[in-house]
Amino acid sequence: SDYLDNGNNKMAIQQADKLLKKHKDLHCAKVLKAIGLQRTGKQDEAYALAQEVAALEPTDDNSLQALTILYREMHRPELVTKLYEAAVKKVPNSEEYHSHLFMAYARVGEYKKMQQAGMALYKIVPKNPYYFWSVMSLIMQSISAQDENLSKTMFLPLAERMVEKMVKEDKIEAEAEVELYYMILERLEKYKEALDVVRGKLGEKLTSELQSRENKCMAMYKKLRRWPECNALSRKLLLKNSDDWQFYITYFDSAFQLIDESWTPPPEEEHSLEGEVHYSIEQAVKFIEERITEESKSSRPRRGPYLAKLELIRRLRYRGCNDEYKLGDPEELMFQYFKKFGDKPCCFTDLQVFVDLLPSSQYTKFISQLLEVTPLSATAENEIALPADTKALQQHLCVVQLSRLLGIYHAMDKKQKLTAVWELMLRYRHGLEFGKSCLKTELQFSDYYCLLAVHLLLDLWLEGEEAAVWQCLTLLEEGLSHSPSNAQFKLLLIRIYCRLGAFEPVAELYSSLDAKHIQHDTIGYLLTRYAESLGHYTAASQSCNFALRFFHSNQKDTSEYIIQAYKYGAFEKIPEFIAFRNRLNSSLHFAQVRTERMFLDLLLEANISTSLEESIKSMSLSPEEDDIPWKDLRDNRDLTVLFNWDPKDRDISEEHRKLSLEEETMWLRIRSLTLRLVSGLPTLSHTIQPKNSEKTAENGVSSKIDTIRSLLQQLEAAVDSGKKFLEQKIQYPVLGPPPTRMAGFFSNGSCQCQTSLFYLVSDIYELDTNGLEDSAEIQERIGNSFKSLVERLTDLFNKCKGDLIEVRDGTLKTHPNLLENLVFFVETISIALWVSSYCDGVLRPFKSNLQKKKKKKKESSVAMPPVFTHFLDYVTELQILTSNVIDHIKGLEIILTALKLEELSLKDTLLLQEEKKFTKTVQGKVQSSYHHSVQEIGELLKKRLDTIKKLKI
């Protein structure tokens, strides 16, 4: 096994063989040999060997452990359960084997069997954890039960009774057991009982988390709507820690609930279980003021009480009764807050929440007030005043961020914006002095100046200023050179390069982000949306693989987390892990990546290196099956991953999220149906005895064409709803969700081409079943389809013509839509060729039959049915068209290579020598990326051209 550990699998197999020569029944050696075989790609041999050993139902630890490892590597956890079921039968009193069996059930989510295995364990060894494993398995049955009623009436009450038995016998030992009891009562909505458990003797065991008891009590008081207790408890907790924001919220919520109910304390007794209650606005005002007085004595004041005062003002305003309580003017309070905390990075995010308390007429005055107290110093009369240390820099940054948030920068005209950009960059470069000793992994103090400058330039670009976007890239690349791990710079570069149609630099930027685990789902869309659509097929395959690897391993990993949770009694985490797994399985991005990955594989391989039929088989794709959970699709994208300081009306709204999800789902539906239609092609090509329709129904082939026709109807419907959706002409914010490829797909004609190709399939099938006699009408219809397809494909090609990058008035302009159209052309022509090879398969046998007849009759002139000439003409046209496109692409390559970007003078921008260097880099990257795209597209088309040449009947 040392050889296996070192990855030397061949040696391991040899050693195992030596051992087996001496002792041919040595189980363990057989299994170790099987592991070696599995790892060298000989899965079938490995499986056969393993099953030989498993059939003998081994009970020695080594064989069992080795088989467990092997089955796990085979992704066959269900075989482990069989293994230990047999072992437990033979060694019924083994605690170890029983617990292995329990964990094996946990891996495959067999909750009922887990419950039984837990109880069996407890009978052998009466340890509490085993008993509670069984209880937890009941809760899992209740969570996974489709029938809500069943879990409320059967599983949970049973679990409750099992725990109560232990409570009565005073056998509760660990905190986890109390947690579990609480969990059961909460799920049964027995909040009063749950509260009693937490407040009672059992609750004393809840010690591992800070304030665990208090938090659980608070949750139950809220469920029971016991506002006096909520209020009194949050008041007590705020006296302990005046910075705990969640308790301010509960304090206010409960106080206002009590005010609205005109609650008064009962005479002669405690206000509530938790002591004193505040039930009037006066008391709340006084309480907050006292917290502030308390804080102001401290050498390091906390932020909580000051923000709580603003929160209270906001709530009173909302109720229309602020002024009578003399809490002060929000503007003044925010100004004082800035004076206290302005040098902390959190000052901006703290105040951001409360800016809507300021009247818009006061914005400019408020900002200049803040600037007055920001310590900046100028060396000479006309120079810009700069901060002397990082604290002053942080204060000034806060003011600049607030100005952006209040829309002051948005209101500027072009000239003012350019001056502002120049000033921000000056401040950025000056601030770099403070960060000379920063490590590579640390951010520079002044990075946000650079980011804000880029945001202003983006505004200009969207207003039609073409040069601004190049300056964005220039400044970001410069920023990245000083702050190589600034994720915001990288993310914004990724977005802008993609919008310009350059994918090449993006792959490197994304991998330097070092996205971990769940991020493949939350930000992976930045990569997968553009890789394929900009013609970077290899990179697209890689980015799909990144994501898929994560999604597939999530299945396995979650089982491991669940097992650890059982081992350590962290029961309340188990439902969270399950919910996490479900959320990932129904992830929109997962479904998109699966679909696009299969499309890509077909584009790159089907009928090139393997036949279409083999490709589809290897992906186990079938037209009947749809594995996308349409009803439960979850949008896990993080759409706010890019920082911005935009006012609410320019920011991403809930509405945008909803629309984006709707658009992504529609596009996914179109893609998934197209893929399933393609996968139906090989199922049709069975040679059929013409005119014998009873037979075909039995062979199940006629139902195959029905599947295709029904999918085609669904596709038409999906396309219609997509078109309706696009009529709304939605504009997402520039940093919001990227739009899908749907608009291009409709406008360049690919959509009409692809649908008519599938209608053609239906006609050819009809010809195939009816035979050539008396089919003049169908043949003519097919001929017309061929003609109109060639016209449509030619139109699509015309939409790909034009310069990809052009130089206008010294500025570069890229045309990513031409690139996207070219990619759609390649895809559409590929589908056309897959359909053509189906036609070819139908027409060939007809032709050879005709030639046999010809020989029999010894006639020289058996008339060839017109469909043959139609098809021949069509294939010839396709060949000519594809050759033209390949020539066009060669032309594009020549133009792109010859484009001399250095000559571009960036006239009116205030570029330093330093910046010119970055501008050159940026333009070089875009040029090289376009060149790369065009090359990959060209290569793929050449391979497709070769497949056309094989289609001559």
Buried (B, 14 or more C-beta within 10 A) or exposed (E): BEBBEEEBBEBBBEBBEEBBEEEEEBBBBBBBBBBBBBBBEBBEBBBEBBEEBBEEEBBEBBBBEBBBBBBBBBEBBEBBBBBBBBBBEEEEEBEEBBBBBBBBBBBBBBBEBBBBBBBBBBEBEEEBBBBBBBBBBBBBBBBEBEEEEEBBEBBBBBBBEBBEEBBEEEEBBEBBBBBBBBBBBBBBEBBEBBBBBBBEEBBEBBEEEEBBBBBBBBBBBBBBEBBBBBBBBBBBBBEEEBBBEEBBEBBBBBBBBBBEEEBEBEEEEEBBBBBBBBBEBEBBBEBBBEBBEBBEEEEEBBBBBBBBBBBBBBBBBEEEEBEEBEBEEBBEBBBEBBEBBBBBEEBBEBBEEBBEBBEEEBBEEBBEBBBEEBEBEEEEEEEEEBBEEBEBBBBBBBBBBBBBBBBBBBEBEEEEBBEBBBBBBBBBBBBBEBBEEBEEEEBBBBBBBBBBBBBBBBBBBEEEBBBBBBBBBBBBBBBBEBBBBBBBBBBBBBBBBBBBBBBBBBBEBBEEBEBEEBBBBBBBBBBBBBBBBBBBBEBBBBBBEBBBEBBEEBEEBBBBBBBEBBEEBBBBBBBEBBEBBBBBBBBBBBBBBBBBBBBBBBBBBBBBEBBBBBBBBEBEBBBEEBEBBEEEBBBBBBBEBBBBBBBEEBBBBEEBBEBBBBBBBBBBBBBBBBBBBBBBBBBBBEEBEBEEEEEBEEEEBBEBBEBBBEBBEBBEEBBEEBBEBBEEEBEBBBBBBBBBBBBBBBEBBBBBBBBBBBBBBEBBBBBBBBBBEEBEEBBEBBBEBBBBBBEBBBEBBEBBEEBBBEBEEEBBBBBBBBBBBBBBBBBBBBBBBBBBBBBBBBBEEBBEEBEEEBEEEEEEEEEEBBBBEBBBBBBBBBBEBBBEBBEBBEEBBEBBEEBEBEEBEBEEBEBEEEBEBBBBBBBEBBBBBBBBBBBBBBEBBEBBBEBBEEBEE
